[in-house]
Amino acid sequence: MFDEVEQSETLAVVLTGAGKAFCAGMDLDELKGLTGKSHEQNVEDSRRMAQVFRRLYEFPKPTIAAVNGAAIAGGTGLATMCDFTLAVPEAKFGYTEVRIGFVPAIVSSILVWQVGHKIARDLLLTGRLFDAAEGHRLGLVNEVVEAPQLITRARELAAQLIENSPTSLRMTKKLINSYIAAELDGQIEEAVQENAAIRQTADFREGVSSFLEKRKPRWRGK
């Protein structure tokens, strides 16, 4: 989709959910399958996830996340990667990976740059949920918009952006991204390896099982 949009005459992108949620995170069937993959398969899968997130983060045209509901785990990651994030008041966010024995590795590399280490540690280590108002206070949400006006406001913002030179927008985004590109390369590769490694642990298997069975996990610490 990103390739198609980049090659088209489209000047800005609005990303939103087709339902009550923006994105509730990984599909449960996919989550079940992770525990049976080899290390090499997990590295390949993790690298593919990283490519999607980085493609969105570095997309040459302006991107707007219109968060219409829950944006959990990977869903929060998608919202984090967009240039602008608009959210309805009842939207819920959370980097919840640690609650199931996972590592929010890919998004952490970007999150630290956006909000700093102290806030990133709070959100990533607790795995807690937070609402749109707190997201706005932390700088992760640009505007809180009532649900009936969400898409209208996203289109207004897109219209404002495309009044500018598309060449200037593209080159400005490229310039901003270049400030951290060298560091990001190494950080994302390290994140890929950590994301793959955690999937081989007993805690990850227990976390996935307890989540699917709707029970409290019994952590083993390894």
FITOR-790638 format. One line per 10 residues: number of its first residue (from 0); their letters; for each residue x, y, z of C-alpha. Coordinates in steps of 0.2 Angstrom, whole numbers. Example, Ala and Ser with C-alpha at 12.3 -4.5 7.8 and 13.67 -1.06 7.14 Angstrom:
! FITOR-790638
0) AS) 62/-22/39 ~ 68/-5/36
***
This chain:
! FITOR-790638
0) MFDEVEQSET) 0/0/0 ~ 14/12/4 ~ 23/9/-12 ~ 6/12/-22 ~ 3/28/-13 ~ 21/34/-15 ~ 20/32/-33 ~ 3/40/-35 ~ -2/58/-36 ~ -8/57/-18
10) LAVVLTGAGK) 0/71/-7 ~ -5/65/11 ~ -10/49/20 ~ -23/47/33 ~ -22/31/42 ~ -37/25/53 ~ -47/10/58 ~ -61/2/49 ~ -72/-1/65 ~ -72/3/83
20) AFCAGMDLDE) -54/1/85 ~ -39/9/77 ~ -28/-7/79 ~ -29/-19/93 ~ -12/-26/90 ~ -6/-43/84 ~ -19/-56/77 ~ -22/-69/90 ~ -19/-84/77 ~ -2/-75/73
30) LKGLTGKSHE) 2/-73/91 ~ -1/-92/94 ~ 11/-96/80 ~ 26/-86/86 ~ 30/-99/100 ~ 33/-113/87 ~ 45/-103/75 ~ 64/-106/74 ~ 76/-92/79 ~ 79/-89/61
40) QNVEDSRRMA) 61/-87/57 ~ 58/-76/71 ~ 73/-64/66 ~ 65/-64/48 ~ 48/-60/55 ~ 54/-47/67 ~ 64/-39/53 ~ 48/-38/42 ~ 39/-29/56 ~ 53/-17/58
50) QVFRRLYEFP) 53/-13/39 ~ 34/-9/40 ~ 36/3/55 ~ 51/11/48 ~ 43/13/31 ~ 29/22/39 ~ 41/33/50 ~ 51/38/34 ~ 37/39/22 ~ 41/53/10
60) KPTIAAVNGA) 23/61/11 ~ 15/67/26 ~ 6/54/37 ~ -9/57/49 ~ -15/44/61 ~ -34/47/65 ~ -35/36/80 ~ -54/32/81 ~ -53/19/96 ~ -41/7/104
70) AIAGGTGLAT) -23/7/98 ~ -14/-6/108 ~ 4/-13/107 ~ 7/-13/88 ~ -8/-1/86 ~ 1/12/97 ~ 17/9/87 ~ 8/13/71 ~ 1/29/78 ~ 18/33/85
80) MCDFTLAVPE) 26/32/68 ~ 15/44/59 ~ 19/63/57 ~ 3/68/66 ~ -8/59/78 ~ -26/64/81 ~ -36/54/93 ~ -54/54/100 ~ -55/57/119 ~ -60/38/122
90) AKFGYTEVRI) -45/31/113 ~ -34/20/123 ~ -15/18/120 ~ -2/6/127 ~ 14/-2/124 ~ 8/-18/132 ~ 21/-30/126 ~ 29/-33/143 ~ 12/-39/150 ~ 14/-55/139
100) GFVPAIVSSI) 32/-58/141 ~ 36/-49/124 ~ 48/-34/121 ~ 42/-18/112 ~ 58/-18/103 ~ 54/-10/86 ~ 44/5/92 ~ 56/8/107 ~ 69/15/96 ~ 58/28/89
110) LVWQVGHKIA) 49/32/106 ~ 65/36/115 ~ 69/49/102 ~ 51/56/103 ~ 48/58/122 ~ 65/54/130 ~ 71/40/141 ~ 61/44/157 ~ 44/44/149 ~ 49/29/137
120) RDLLLTGRLF) 54/19/152 ~ 37/23/161 ~ 27/18/146 ~ 37/3/140 ~ 41/-5/157 ~ 24/-3/165 ~ 15/-8/149 ~ 0/3/156 ~ -14/10/146 ~ -16/28/144
130) DAAEGHRLGL) -29/39/136 ~ -29/52/123 ~ -27/67/135 ~ -12/59/143 ~ -5/55/126 ~ -7/74/121 ~ 2/79/137 ~ 16/67/133 ~ 18/74/115 ~ 12/57/107
140) VNEVVEAPQL) -5/65/102 ~ -6/81/92 ~ -24/84/95 ~ -39/77/104 ~ -54/77/93 ~ -72/72/96 ~ -77/56/86 ~ -89/65/74 ~ -76/77/69 ~ -61/66/68
150) ITRARELAAQ) -60/62/49 ~ -65/79/45 ~ -51/86/56 ~ -39/74/48 ~ -44/80/31 ~ -43/98/36 ~ -25/95/42 ~ -21/85/26 ~ -28/100/16 ~ -17/112/25
160) LIENSPTSLR) -1/101/22 ~ -4/100/3 ~ -5/118/1 ~ 13/118/4 ~ 26/112/-9 ~ 26/93/-10 ~ 45/94/-14 ~ 48/105/1 ~ 38/93/12 ~ 47/78/5
170) MTKKLINSYI) 64/86/8 ~ 60/93/25 ~ 54/75/31 ~ 70/68/24 ~ 81/81/33 ~ 72/78/50 ~ 74/59/48 ~ 93/61/43 ~ 97/68/60 ~ 95/51/68
180) AAELDGQIEE) 96/39/53 ~ 114/33/57 ~ 109/29/75 ~ 93/22/70 ~ 100/9/59 ~ 110/1/73 ~ 96/3/86 ~ 83/-6/75 ~ 95/-20/70 ~ 98/-23/89
190) AVQENAAIRQ) 79/-22/92 ~ 76/-35/79 ~ 88/-47/87 ~ 80/-44/104 ~ 62/-45/97 ~ 67/-62/90 ~ 77/-68/106 ~ 63/-65/118 ~ 52/-77/108 ~ 63/-91/113
200) TADFREGVSS) 60/-89/132 ~ 49/-98/144 ~ 42/-81/150 ~ 36/-77/132 ~ 28/-94/130 ~ 19/-92/147 ~ 14/-74/143 ~ 6/-79/127 ~ -2/-95/135 ~ -9/-85/149
210) FLEKRKPRWR) -16/-71/138 ~ -25/-83/127 ~ -31/-93/142 ~ -37/-76/150 ~ -27/-80/166 ~ -14/-72/177 ~ 4/-77/170 ~ 16/-87/181 ~ 33/-80/177 ~ 48/-90/178
220) GK) 61/-76/175 ~ 69/-85/160
***
